[in-house]
Amino acid sequence: MVGFVAQRIVKGIVVLLAIVVLNFFLIRLAPGDPALVMAGEAGAGDEAFIAQLREKFALDQPLPRQLAAYLGSIATLDLGYSVRQQMPVATLIGERLPATLLLTGTAFAVSLSLGVLLGSLAARRAGTLADTAITGLALLFYATPLFWVSLMAIILFSVRLDWLPSFGFETVGAGYTGLARALDIAHHLVLPAMTLGLFFMAVYVRMTRSSMLEVSRLDFVKTARAKGLTEGVIQRRHILRNALLPVVTLAGLQAGTLVGGAVLTETVFAWPGIGRLMYEALLQRDYNLLLGVFVVSSAMVLVFNLVTDVVYRAVDPRIEVA
C-alpha cells in the first residue's frame, strides 16, 4: 500500500507540473492585458505608466522566462502575488477555500446519499411507477441548467416563501458567535448546497440503478435467493455492495471537480469560495491568482483520485492495490 501511494504521488506531481505549464500558456493566450486594466482603473493611460506596471509585475519578460520564474516559485510552494488584490495568492485562496470545501462537501454528501438511496429504490421497483418517477425526476434535474435551478430556488424559497436567505455566507453585521454562527452559516448553506447537489444526485441515481440491475442478474444473487435469504439482505449485502464500485469511481472523479466547478453556484448565491474568486480573477486578468486557483483545484482532483483508488479496497476486498 505504501509503495502504491508513493508511486501515485510521484505520478501526480508530474501530472500537476504538466497542468501548470498548460494553464500558464492558455491564460497568456487569452485576450486582455492586466497592465491596461490596472492603468484604466487608476485613471492613467500613458505608455510610460503602462510600461512601468509591466516591468513591476514582470509582464515585460519573455514567456519562457516568466514560466521558469513561476515554476521556481511553485516548487517552493509559493503561488505568487496577486497584482490586483495586493496580497499573496496563497493567502487569498486560504481565506476562500474553507467556504468552498463546506459548500462542495455538503453538496457531495447530499448528492451521493440521495443518489444511492433513490437509485437502489428505483432498481428494487424496476418497471413500476416509482421507478419511472425517480428516473424521470433524475433526468429533469440533470437536463435543467444549474444557473436556472439556482435562480428559481431563490425566487421560490427566498423571495416568495421567505424561508431561506438568497445570498452570502452568513448574516452581515449580525455578530453571531459559537453555535449561533454555525446555525446561521448552515441556514445560508441550504440553498446553494441543495442546488448543486441535486444536479450530481441525478447522475448517481442513474448509475446506481443500472449497476444494481446488472448485478441482480448474476449467478451469485440467484444462489443467495435459492438459499432462502430475505430480499432486503440480498439487496444490501450482495447487490448494492457489488454495484457500488462504478458509483465510487464516478464519485471520486466528481468530488475533485466539484471544488473548482462550483463557479456558477458561488456566483449566483454570492458564496465567497474559490470558484467565485476564480471568476473575479478572470475578469480582472489577474494571472497569478487565476493560476493559483487552477493549481489548488488540480491538486485536489489528484488527491481525490488517489483516495478513490484506496477506497476501492474497502468497497470490494477482491481488488488488490498494485
N, C-alpha and C positions, 0 to 999 in steps of 0.2 A: 504493500500500500504506500509506504513512504517513497519508494523508488518511482512508483507510478505518479504520485503527486509532484515529486520533484521534476520528473520529465515533462509533465503538463505545464508546470510553472515556467520552465525554460522555453517551451514552445509558445506559451502565452506571451512572454516577453518579446520574442521575435515577431509574433503577430501584432502586438501593440506598437512595436517600432515601425512596422510597415504601415499601420493605420495612421500613425503620427505623420510620417512622410507624405502619404497620400493626401491627408487632410490639409497639410501645410500648403501643398501646391494647388489643391482645389479651391481653398479660400483665397489664395492670391489671384486665381483666375477670375474670381467674382468681380463684377464692376464696382467702382467706387474707390475713393481714396480717403483713408482716415484722417490724413493731414488736411484735406479740403473740408471735411466735416467739422473738425475742430476749429479750423480757421473761420469757417462760416458762423459757427456758434459764438466765437469770440468777437465777431464783428469786424474782422480784419481779413482782407483777401489779397494783399500784395504778395508778390512772388518771394520776396525776402523772408517774410514771416512763415510762409508755407515751407520754404526750404529749411528754415530753422527748425520747424516741427519735424520734418522728415529726418533731419540729422539727429535730433534729440532722441527720437524713438527708433533709430537705425533703419528707417524705411528707405533711405537712400542707398543702402548697401545692396550688392548683387544677391539674388535669391539663394545661390549656394552658400554664401557666407551667412545669410540670415538663418538658413536651415541648420548649418553647423552650430551656430550660436544657440539656437533653440534646442537642438538635441543635447548639447552640453548641459544646458540648464535642466532639461528633463532628467538627465542621468543623475543629477544631484537632487532630484525631487523638487525642483524649483519650477513652477508653472509660469513664471514671468510676472510682468507688471501690467495692470490694466491702464491703458493710456486715457481712457475715458473716465473711469471711476477713481483714478489716482489711488489705487490700493493694490496690494499683491493679489494675484488671481487666486492663489490657494486660500486666502482669507475670505474672498468673496464666495467661492464655492463652498467653503466650510460653513459659512453662515446660512447658505441656501439648501445645502444637501440634506440636513435633518428634515426639513419640511417636505422635500421630495420623497425621501425614504418613508416618511409617515404616510403620505398620500398613496404612493405606489404599493407599499407593503399592505396597507388596508385594502386597496383595490384588488391586489393579487389574492389575498386571503378570501375576500368575498367571492371573487370570480371562480377560484378553484373549488372552494367548498360548495357553492351553489351549483357550479357546473357538474361536478362529480355526483352530487345528490340528485339533481334533476335528470342527468344523463342515465344514471343507474335506474331511476324510476321509469324513465321512458323505455329503457331496454326490457325491464320486467313487464311492462304493459305494452309491448310492441304490437302495433296494429290496432290499438284501441284509441278511443277518443282522447285519453290522457296523453298518449304518445304523440298524437297529432298536434295537440295543443302545446305541448312542451317544445317540440321541434319547430313548430310554426313561430312560437314566441322567440326562440333562439335565433331563427333566421331573420326575424324582424329586427332584433337588436343588432345583429351582425351587419345587416344591409343598410341600416339607418346611419347617416353621417354623425360622427361623435359630437361635433360642434352644435348640430341641430338638437340632439338629445339634451345637451347641456343647456342650451337656451330655453328649450321647452320645460326642463326641470326647474329652471329659475322662475319662469313665468308662473308655473303651477304652484310649486311648493313655497316660493318666496314672495312673489307678488300677489297671487290670488289668495292662497291659504295663509300666508304669513307664518308658516311653521318653522322655516329654516332660513338662516342668513344666506344672501346671494353671493357674497364675495368675501375675500380676506381670510387670514389665518386665525385671527381672534378679534374680539371687540376692541376697537381702538379707544384708548383712554379709559377703559374700564378699571384697570389696575388690579385685575384678579391675580391671586397667588394660590399655590398649592392645588388642592382638589378642585377649587372653583375655576382656576385657569385651565386645568386639564379638561373639565367638562365643557368649558367654553370652546376650546380648540376642537373637541370631539363634535360639538354642535356645528361648527363651521366645516368639519371634515365630511359630514354625511353626504351632502350633495355631490361634491367632486369625486369622492371615492366610489359612490354608487354608480355615478355616470360612467366613470372609467371602467369600473368592474363589470358592469353589465355587458359591455362590448366584448370583453375577453371571456366572460362566462358563456356566451353563445358558442364560442369555439370549443370549450371544454365539454359542453353538453353534447355536441355532435360527435366529438372524438370518443367520449366515454360510452355513448350509446352504441356506436358502430363497433367499438372494440369489444364491448361486452357481448354483443350479439354474435360476433365472430368466435369468441372463446366458448360461448354456450353450446356451440355445435361440436366441440372437440370430444374425443373419446373419454377423457378422464372425468368430464362432467356427467356423461351418461353412466359411467361406473359409480360415481357418487350417488346418483339418483337410484341406481339399482341396489345400492347398499341400504337404502331407506333413509338417507339424511333428509332433513327438512329443507324446504326450498329457501328459507331465509339463510340457513347455514351455507348452502351451496352458493347462493348469490354473494355472500360476504367473503367466505374463506377460499372459495375456488374460482369463481368467475371474476369478481371485482378485483381481487388482488392480482390475478394474471393479466387483467385488462388494463391495469394502471400504468404499465411500462410506457406505452406511447403517450399517455397523458403526462407522465412525468417528464418525458423528453420535450414535449411541447411547452410545458410549464417552465422548465429550465431555460428554454430559449426566450420565452416571453418575459420572464422575470427580469432578465438583463435589459431587454429593450424597453420595458416599462419605465426604467429610471430616466432614460433620455427621451422617451417617447411621449411624455405627458405634456408636451408643449401646448397643444390645443386646450386641454383641460385647465392647465395652470393659467393660461392667458384669459380664458373666458371667466374663470372664477377668481382671478387676481390672486392666485395662490403663490406665495413667494418662494418658489423652488428653482432648481437649476434649469428646468425646461423654459420657464419664463425668462430666466437670466440669459439663456442662450438666444432667445428671440430678441431681447433687448440688445445683446452684443452684436447680433447680425445687423440690426437696423443702424447701430452706431459705428459699424465697421471696426469693432474692437477685436482685432485679430488674436491677440494673446488670450483674451478672455474666452473667445469662441473656441480656440484650440484647446484651452484648458478644460472646458466643459466636455469636449469630444474625448479628450484623453481619459478623464474620470469615467465617463459613460462607457467607453470601450473597455476599460479595465474592469468595471463592474460586470459587464457582459461576460468577459472571460472568467471571472471568479464564479459567477452563477453557473456557467457551463461546467466548470470543474466540480462544483458542489453537486450538480445534477448527475455527473458520472459516478460520484461516490454514493449518492442516494440510490442509484440502480441496485447496488448490492443489498441494501436494506429492503427494497421492494421485492426483488427476486434473487434469493440466495444462489440460484443456479448460475448467475452471471459472475464470472471471475474478473477481478481487476487485474489487467495486464497491459 
